[in-house]
Amino acid sequence: MKNKYKISFIIPVRDEEKTLLDLSNKIAEECKKCAKISDFEIIFIDDGSQDNSLKVLKKLKTQNNFIKVLSLRKNFGKSVALQVGFNAASGDLIFTIDADLQDDPAEIPNFINKIDEGYDLVSGFKFNRLDSKEKCIASSVFNFITSRASSIKIHDFNCGFKLYRKEVAKSFNMHSEMHRYTPVLAELNGFHCTEVKVHHQKRMHGVSKYGYSRYLNGLFDFIAVMYLMRYADKPMYFFGKIALVCGVLGIFCLFQNIVLAVLFALSAVVILCFGILAHIVMLGIIKPERVENYVKERLL
């Protein structure tokens, strides 16, 4: 076998007590059958569950040495739970999979085959999505806009079933609800993404944890990610362009409306100052070791 990997599975859990045993058994079964997997671990992140999920996880831990359990102090959200899992993972490849059994572990080898083709992140594409019509429409709009804006040819950015090379997952610093945009964040760091079709299974237990607020939160996160893609290392370019537009408008208004001209001029100065401050902050936050994520190969 040319490539064999240790796999880490990161599974955020919130009130999914009825699915955890079946999910862990199915993952273990598939890993033992797959010739490309040399070893594996399953890391469950209990994200403030109110049911018996943590109790079930602790019992599974005592019965299986490949299971690890991390319990968060409260519900911090999926992005934080995933980041905690990424930090704890020791595998060469890192799977993320939802705990609701809507993703089929039998498709694990298909993801690994894509990694062997040279990709760094493989995202699942739920082409036969079984969610509500409202959720499907919202997801289609979100994916269309994100794909067009980022130029990443993926149909389903928010699918929880994903496979990452270790260096991709370790490059993230996720917060808010940035888990929707991991392909964008990966491309931002110079990694290459693709997708595989996965069968979406009907939820048998529990309920969806996401309400209508996710649409508004997703919009704000989208704006933040687009800014990061274009101006994370050069904020002055972003604020400078806006300041320039305000300055030009001020000049045009100079002989028409002096008050408006002064307002545009002041706006240009203030925005320019924001740009300078943002650049200073960026220099203080971005450490030299960050560029290590940009190195693909080392021939020393």
Phi, psi and chi 1 to 4 in degrees:
 res  aa     phi    psi   chi1   chi2   chi3   chi4
   1 MET       -  125.6 -178.6   62.2   57.8      -
   2 LYS   -67.0  -50.6 -176.0  177.4  179.4 -179.0
   3 ASN  -123.3  127.0  -68.0  -40.9      -      -
   4 LYS  -128.3  140.5  -61.5 -168.0   75.9  170.0
   5 TYR  -129.3  150.0  -52.9   98.4      -      -
   6 LYS   -89.7  130.6  177.3  179.4  178.9 -179.5
   7 ILE  -111.2  134.2  -52.1  -69.1      -      -
   8 SER  -108.8  128.8  -64.6      -      -      -
   9 PHE  -104.4  123.8  -68.3   87.7      -      -
  10 ILE  -107.0  118.9  -52.0  -59.3      -      -
  11 ILE  -127.9  102.1  -52.9  175.5      -      -
  12 PRO   -68.6  139.0  -14.4   29.3      -      -
  13 VAL  -129.3  129.1  175.5      -      -      -
  14 ARG  -143.8  104.9 -173.7 -176.2  176.6 -160.4
  15 ASP    58.3   57.3  -59.8  -23.8      -      -
  16 GLU  -129.5   39.4  -61.0  -74.7    1.9      -
  17 GLU   -57.4  -31.0   59.6  179.3  -33.2      -
  18 LYS   -81.1  -13.2  -65.7 -178.6  179.6  179.2
  19 THR  -105.2  -14.4   66.1      -      -      -
  20 LEU   -66.1  -42.0  -60.1  174.5      -      -
  21 LEU   -64.2  -48.6  175.9   59.7      -      -
  22 ASP   -61.9  -42.4  -75.3  -13.9      -      -
  23 LEU   -63.7  -48.0  178.4   59.9      -      -
  24 SER   -63.4  -38.7   60.4      -      -      -
  25 ASN   -65.5  -41.8  -73.5  -18.3      -      -
  26 LYS   -66.6  -41.4  -72.3 -179.7  179.0 -179.8
  27 ILE   -63.5  -46.2  -68.7  174.9      -      -
  28 ALA   -61.5  -41.1      -      -      -      -
  29 GLU   -62.0  -45.7 -179.7 -176.9  -12.6      -
  30 GLU   -66.8  -38.5  -68.1  -58.7  -34.5      -
  31 CYS   -65.1  -38.1  -72.5      -      -      -
  32 LYS   -71.3  -24.8  -69.2  171.0 -177.8  175.3
  33 LYS   -84.7  -26.7  -70.9 -166.8  -53.3 -174.8
  34 CYS   -80.6  120.0 -176.1      -      -      -
  35 ALA   -68.1  -18.9      -      -      -      -
  36 LYS   -86.8   -2.7  -68.8 -173.3  176.8 -177.7
  37 ILE  -106.6  116.2  -61.7  178.0      -      -
  38 SER   -87.8  -29.5   60.3      -      -      -
  39 ASP  -161.5  160.9 -166.8   12.0      -      -
  40 PHE  -153.9  159.1   68.9   96.6      -      -
  41 GLU  -140.4  147.7   62.3 -179.2   -0.9      -
  42 ILE  -117.3  117.6  -57.6  176.2      -      -
  43 ILE  -109.4  109.1  -55.5  174.8      -      -
  44 PHE   -91.4  132.3  -72.7  101.6      -      -
  45 ILE  -111.9  105.8  -44.7  -63.0      -      -
  46 ASP   -79.4  111.2 -179.8   56.8      -      -
  47 ASP   -98.4   64.9 -172.3   21.6      -      -
  48 GLY    70.1   39.7      -      -      -      -
  49 SER   -62.6  144.1  -66.8      -      -      -
  50 GLN  -103.3   -7.6  -61.3  -63.4  -50.3      -
  51 ASP   -98.3 -150.7   64.4   -3.7      -      -
  52 ASN   -95.4   19.8  -70.1  -42.7      -      -
  53 SER   -56.5  -46.5  -68.9      -      -      -
  54 LEU   -64.2  -39.4 -176.5   57.3      -      -
  55 LYS   -61.9  -43.5 -176.5  178.0  179.3  179.4
  56 VAL   -63.6  -42.1  172.5      -      -      -
  57 LEU   -64.3  -40.9  -69.4  174.6      -      -
  58 LYS   -63.9  -37.4  -72.9 -179.8  176.1  179.1
  59 LYS   -66.9  -43.2 -176.8  177.1  179.9  179.9
  60 LEU   -60.6  -37.7  -72.1  173.5      -      -
  61 LYS   -61.3  -41.5  167.9   62.1 -179.3  171.1
  62 THR   -69.2  -22.2   62.5      -      -      -
  63 GLN   -95.7  -15.8  -62.7  170.9  -16.4      -
  64 ASN  -139.4  122.3  -56.6  -81.0      -      -
  65 ASN   -77.0   -8.8   58.3    9.8      -      -
  66 PHE   -90.0   -1.8   55.2   79.7      -      -
  67 ILE   -99.5  134.7  -73.1 -179.1      -      -
  68 LYS  -123.0  147.8  -61.3  178.9  179.8  179.2
  69 VAL  -130.5  127.3  178.9      -      -      -
  70 LEU  -120.7  124.6  -62.3  171.7      -      -
  71 SER  -110.1  122.1  178.0      -      -      -
  72 LEU   -82.3  154.0  -55.6 -172.4      -      -
  73 ARG   -66.2  -28.0  -61.7 -178.1 -172.9  -83.3
  74 LYS  -158.1 -176.2   65.2  172.3 -173.2  176.0
  75 ASN   -78.0  104.5  173.9 -126.9      -      -
  76 PHE   -96.2  -12.0  -73.5   96.7      -      -
  77 GLY   104.5  161.3      -      -      -      -
  78 LYS   -63.9  -38.9 -170.8  173.9 -177.5  177.9
  79 SER   -61.7  -45.3  -69.3      -      -      -
  80 VAL   -65.8  -42.4  171.3      -      -      -
  81 ALA   -59.7  -44.0      -      -      -      -
  82 LEU   -63.7  -42.2  -72.5  174.3      -      -
  83 GLN   -62.0  -41.2 -173.1   64.3   56.8      -
  84 VAL   -59.4  -42.5  168.9      -      -      -
  85 GLY   -65.2  -43.9      -      -      -      -
  86 PHE   -58.1  -42.1  -70.9  148.6      -      -
  87 ASN   -64.2  -31.5  -66.8  -14.0      -      -
  88 ALA   -88.7  -16.4      -      -      -      -
  89 ALA   -69.8  144.2      -      -      -      -
  90 SER  -120.6    2.7   61.4      -      -      -
  91 GLY   -77.8  162.2      -      -      -      -
  92 ASP   -71.2  -35.2  -52.4  -56.8      -      -
  93 LEU  -123.7  148.0  -57.2  177.9      -      -
  94 ILE  -128.0  116.6  -60.5  175.2      -      -
  95 PHE   -91.1  141.8  -96.1  105.2      -      -
  96 THR  -113.9  139.2   60.7      -      -      -
  97 ILE  -150.7  139.3 -175.8  169.2      -      -
  98 ASP   -73.3  156.7  -68.6  -22.8      -      -
  99 ALA   -88.3    1.5      -      -      -      -
 100 ASP   -90.1    3.8   54.1   17.3      -      -
 101 LEU    68.3   16.9  -80.7  178.1      -      -
 102 GLN   -83.7  -13.5  -70.5 -170.8  -89.9      -
 103 ASP  -105.3  139.3  -61.3  -43.4      -      -
 104 ASP   -98.1  114.8 -172.5   -2.4      -      -
 105 PRO   -58.9  -18.1  -26.7   37.1      -      -
 106 ALA   -61.2  -16.6      -      -      -      -
 107 GLU   -91.2    3.9  -58.9 -173.0   79.2      -
 108 ILE   -52.9  -46.6  -72.5  170.3      -      -
 109 PRO   -59.6  -31.6  -25.7   36.4      -      -
 110 ASN   -63.8  -37.8  -62.2  -28.1      -      -
 111 PHE   -66.6  -44.6  -74.9   79.6      -      -
 112 ILE   -63.6  -36.4  -62.4  176.7      -      -
 113 ASN   -60.2  -37.8  -69.8  -22.6      -      -
 114 LYS   -67.5  -37.7  -77.3  -66.8 -177.2 -179.3
 115 ILE   -60.9  -40.7  -71.4  -70.6      -      -
 116 ASP   -66.1  -19.1  -78.4  -19.2      -      -
 117 GLU   -78.2   -9.0  -68.8  177.9   15.3      -
 118 GLY   114.4    0.3      -      -      -      -
 119 TYR   -79.4  158.3  -66.9  100.0      -      -
 120 ASP  -103.2  -26.5  -57.5  -57.0      -      -
 121 LEU  -139.9  131.1 -173.3  160.7      -      -
 122 VAL  -120.8  121.2 -175.2      -      -      -
 123 SER  -105.7  139.1 -179.8      -      -      -
 124 GLY   -72.6  148.0      -      -      -      -
 125 PHE  -123.2  104.9  168.1   27.4      -      -
 126 LYS   -78.6   82.3  -64.4  173.9  -74.3 -168.9
 127 PHE   -74.2  -20.5   67.2   98.7      -      -
 128 ASN  -114.3   48.8   64.1  -34.2      -      -
 129 ARG   -56.5  134.0 -170.0  160.1 -176.9  164.2
 130 LEU  -110.1   18.1  -59.5  177.5      -      -
 131 ASP   -79.7  177.7  -68.6  -42.8      -      -
 132 SER   -62.8  157.2   66.0      -      -      -
 133 LYS   -59.9  -40.9 -175.1  175.1 -178.3 -179.5
 134 GLU   -60.7  -43.3  170.3  -96.0  -32.8      -
 135 LYS   -68.9  -38.2 -168.1  171.9 -177.9 -180.0
 136 CYS   -65.3  -42.2  -70.1      -      -      -
 137 ILE   -64.6  -46.5  -67.3  173.4      -      -
 138 ALA   -61.0  -40.7      -      -      -      -
 139 SER   -65.6  -39.9  179.4      -      -      -
 140 SER   -62.9  -43.0  -63.8      -      -      -
 141 VAL   -63.9  -46.7  172.3      -      -      -
 142 PHE   -58.3  -47.5  161.6   77.6      -      -
 143 ASN   -67.3  -38.0  -73.4  -47.5      -      -
 144 PHE   -63.1  -48.4  175.9   79.5      -      -
 145 ILE   -64.9  -44.6  -66.4  174.2      -      -
 146 THR   -64.2  -41.4  -56.0      -      -      -
 147 SER   -64.6  -44.1  179.6      -      -      -
 148 ARG   -66.0  -43.0  -74.3  -62.3 -176.7   92.4
 149 ALA   -71.0  -33.6      -      -      -      -
 150 SER   -96.7  -12.2   65.3      -      -      -
 151 SER    63.0   25.0  -61.0      -      -      -
 152 ILE  -101.1  121.3  -59.5  173.4      -      -
 153 LYS   -85.2   72.6  -54.2  -55.6  179.5 -175.8
 154 ILE  -127.1  139.8  -72.9  178.7      -      -
 155 HIS   -87.9  -23.7  -66.3   85.1      -      -
 156 ASP  -140.6   82.3 -166.9   -5.7      -      -
 157 PHE   -66.0  -31.8  -75.4   81.4      -      -
 158 ASN   -92.5    4.1 -164.2   28.6      -      -
 159 CYS   -61.9  128.4  178.8      -      -      -
 160 GLY   -74.8  -12.8      -      -      -      -
 161 PHE   -89.0  100.6 -155.6    2.0      -      -
 162 LYS  -140.7  155.0  -71.7 -175.5  173.0   69.7
 163 LEU  -126.4  130.6  177.7   59.8      -      -
 164 TYR  -122.8  142.5  -52.6   80.0      -      -
 165 ARG   -66.7  151.2  -69.0 -172.2 -172.0  -87.9
 166 LYS   -54.4  -43.3  175.0  176.3   63.7  177.5
 167 GLU   -67.1  -25.5   53.6  -91.8   31.0      -
 168 VAL   -70.6  -52.6  180.0      -      -      -
 169 ALA   -60.7  -37.0      -      -      -      -
 170 LYS   -74.5  -12.1  -62.1  -67.5 -174.0 -179.7
 171 SER   -85.0  -10.6   72.8      -      -      -
 172 PHE   -81.2  152.6  -65.8  146.8      -      -
 173 ASN  -139.2   76.7 -179.4   18.1      -      -
 174 MET   -87.5  148.4  -69.3 -164.0  -63.8      -
 175 HIS  -155.1 -175.0   50.7   84.7      -      -
 176 SER    49.5 -122.5  -54.5      -      -      -
 177 GLU  -127.8   45.8  -63.9 -178.3   17.4      -
 178 MET   -75.2   -6.1  -57.6  -68.0  -82.9      -
 179 HIS   -60.7  -24.2   60.6  -86.0      -      -
 180 ARG   -65.3  -21.9  -63.5 -175.9  178.2   95.1
 181 TYR  -114.2   23.3  -59.5  100.0      -      -
 182 THR   -60.0  -35.1   52.8      -      -      -
 183 PRO   -61.9  -37.6  -24.9   36.5      -      -
 184 VAL   -67.6  -44.1 -178.6      -      -      -
 185 LEU   -63.8  -36.8  -63.0  174.7      -      -
 186 ALA   -65.7  -46.4      -      -      -      -
 187 GLU   -62.3  -33.2  -69.1  -85.4   -9.0      -
 188 LEU   -60.6  -32.4  179.1   63.7      -      -
 189 ASN   -93.0    9.0  -75.4  -29.1      -      -
 190 GLY    90.2   11.1      -      -      -      -
 191 PHE   -90.1  165.5  -61.7  109.1      -      -
 192 HIS  -117.5  134.8  -60.5  -66.7      -      -
 193 CYS  -116.3  153.7  -52.6      -      -      -
 194 THR  -149.2 -172.7 -170.5      -      -      -
 195 GLU  -143.3  159.7   65.1 -177.7    2.5      -
 196 VAL  -132.2  145.9  -67.1      -      -      -
 197 LYS   -71.3  136.2  -73.1 -175.0  175.3 -178.7
 198 VAL  -130.6  147.4  -64.7      -      -      -
 199 HIS   -80.8  130.0  -70.6  -78.6      -      -
 200 HIS   -95.8  125.6 -167.1 -139.4      -      -
 201 GLN  -102.1  149.3  -56.1 -176.6  111.3      -
 202 LYS   -67.9  139.0 -165.8  170.8 -177.0   62.8
 203 ARG   -67.1  127.7  176.6 -174.0  -84.9  -86.5
 204 MET  -100.7  -26.0  -58.8  -58.5  -65.4      -
 205 HIS  -135.9  152.9  -55.5  -74.6      -      -
 206 GLY    71.7 -173.9      -      -      -      -
 207 VAL  -134.1  160.1  -64.4      -      -      -
 208 SER   -62.4  142.8  174.8      -      -      -
 209 LYS   -96.6    4.9  -50.2  -57.1 -173.8  -62.6
 210 TYR  -111.8  129.0  -58.9   99.7      -      -
 211 GLY  -103.2 -167.9      -      -      -      -
 212 TYR   -67.3  -20.4  -70.4  100.8      -      -
 213 SER   -62.4  -22.1   62.3      -      -      -
 214 ARG   -64.5  -25.9   73.7 -177.3 -174.7  -87.9
 215 TYR   -68.5  -45.4  -59.7  134.4      -      -
 216 LEU   -67.3  -44.3 -172.4   59.7      -      -
 217 ASN   -61.3  -39.9  -65.3  -20.7      -      -
 218 GLY   -63.6  -36.1      -      -      -      -
 219 LEU   -63.1  -46.5  172.5   62.6      -      -
 220 PHE   -64.4  -40.9  -66.4  147.5      -      -
 221 ASP   -65.7  -35.8  -74.9  -30.5      -      -
 222 PHE   -62.0  -44.9  173.4   77.8      -      -
 223 ILE   -60.5  -42.3  -65.7  170.9      -      -
 224 ALA   -64.4  -42.1      -      -      -      -
 225 VAL   -67.5  -41.2  167.5      -      -      -
 226 MET   -62.9  -37.8  -69.2  -58.2  102.8      -
 227 TYR   -63.2  -44.4  172.3   81.9      -      -
 228 LEU   -61.8  -39.0  -73.0  173.8      -      -
 229 MET   -62.2  -36.8  -76.8 -163.3   71.5      -
 230 ARG  -102.7  -29.0  -67.1  168.0  172.1   79.5
 231 TYR  -134.7   13.1  -56.6  106.1      -      -
 232 ALA   -56.8  -41.1      -      -      -      -
 233 ASP   -96.2   -1.0  -63.7  -23.8      -      -
 234 LYS  -146.0   61.2   41.0 -174.5 -178.3  -65.6
 235 PRO   -60.2  -25.7   21.7  -33.6      -      -
 236 MET   -63.1  -30.3 -168.5   60.6 -172.5      -
 237 TYR   -64.4  -39.2  -70.3    9.2      -      -
 238 PHE   -68.5  -55.1  174.3   74.0      -      -
 239 PHE   -69.1  -32.5  -71.1  100.6      -      -
 240 GLY   -63.4  -40.1      -      -      -      -
 241 LYS   -64.4  -42.7  -70.9  175.5 -177.8  177.0
 242 ILE   -65.3  -41.9  -61.2  175.8      -      -
 243 ALA   -62.8  -37.9      -      -      -      -
 244 LEU   -64.6  -42.9 -179.7   61.2      -      -
 245 VAL   -61.3  -44.0  170.8      -      -      -
 246 CYS   -63.3  -39.6  -71.4      -      -      -
 247 GLY   -64.0  -43.0      -      -      -      -
 248 VAL   -64.8  -42.5  170.5      -      -      -
 249 LEU   -62.5  -35.9  -70.6  174.0      -      -
 250 GLY   -62.8  -39.8      -      -      -      -
 251 ILE   -65.2  -43.3  -67.0  173.4      -      -
 252 PHE   -63.8  -32.9  -83.1  115.5      -      -
 253 CYS   -84.2   -7.9  -68.2      -      -      -
 254 LEU   -58.1  -39.3 -172.0   59.6      -      -
 255 PHE   -99.3    4.2  -58.3  103.5      -      -
 256 GLN  -109.0  -48.5  -54.3  -67.4  -32.2      -
 257 ASN  -148.8  101.8 -171.9  -39.0      -      -
 258 ILE   -63.0  -35.0 -170.5   65.0      -      -
 259 VAL   -64.5  -45.3  174.6      -      -      -
 260 LEU   -64.5  -38.2 -158.8   56.4      -      -
 261 ALA   -62.1  -42.7      -      -      -      -
 262 VAL   -65.1  -40.9  169.9      -      -      -
 263 LEU   -61.9  -43.1  -73.4  175.7      -      -
 264 PHE   -65.1  -40.1  -85.1  123.1      -      -
 265 ALA   -64.4  -44.3      -      -      -      -
 266 LEU   -64.2  -39.2  -71.1  175.0      -      -
 267 SER   -61.4  -41.2  -62.2      -      -      -
 268 ALA   -62.1  -42.9      -      -      -      -
 269 VAL   -64.9  -45.2  172.3      -      -      -
 270 VAL   -63.5  -45.5  170.6      -      -      -
 271 ILE   -64.5  -38.6  -66.8  170.1      -      -
 272 LEU   -62.8  -40.1 -158.8   59.5      -      -
 273 CYS   -63.6  -39.4  -70.1      -      -      -
 274 PHE   -60.3  -40.6  -88.6  120.6      -      -
 275 GLY   -62.2  -42.7      -      -      -      -
 276 ILE   -64.0  -43.6  -65.4  170.7      -      -
 277 LEU   -64.1  -42.3  -71.5  173.1      -      -
 278 ALA   -61.8  -38.2      -      -      -      -
 279 HIS   -67.1  -40.8 -165.4   78.4      -      -
 280 ILE   -63.7  -44.0  -67.1  171.0      -      -
 281 VAL   -61.8  -43.3  170.4      -      -      -
 282 MET   -59.3  -41.6 -179.3  -89.0  -64.0      -
 283 LEU   -64.4  -31.1  -68.7  175.3      -      -
 284 GLY   -79.7  -28.5      -      -      -      -
 285 ILE   -86.8  -43.1  -67.9  175.9      -      -
 286 ILE   -77.3  114.2  -64.4  179.3      -      -
 287 LYS   -89.0  155.2  -55.1  -59.9 -179.0 -176.9
 288 PRO   -57.4  -33.8  -25.4   33.9      -      -
 289 GLU   -68.2  -13.0   50.2  -90.8   24.8      -
 290 ARG   -59.9  -35.3  177.0 -170.4  175.1 -172.2
 291 VAL   -67.7  -11.2  -61.8      -      -      -
 292 GLU   -61.1  -27.2  -66.3  -58.1  -50.0      -
 293 ASN   -68.1  -17.3  -68.6  -33.2      -      -
 294 TYR   -85.6  -12.6  -59.1  161.2      -      -
 295 VAL   -83.4  120.4 -179.9      -      -      -
 296 LYS   -90.2  -42.6 -176.6  176.5 -178.0  179.6
 297 GLU  -136.0  155.0  -68.1 -176.2   82.1      -
 298 ARG  -129.2  120.2  -62.5  179.5 -174.2  -84.8
 299 LEU  -117.9   89.1  -56.6  174.2      -      -
 300 LEU  -109.7      -  -56.5  175.4      -      -
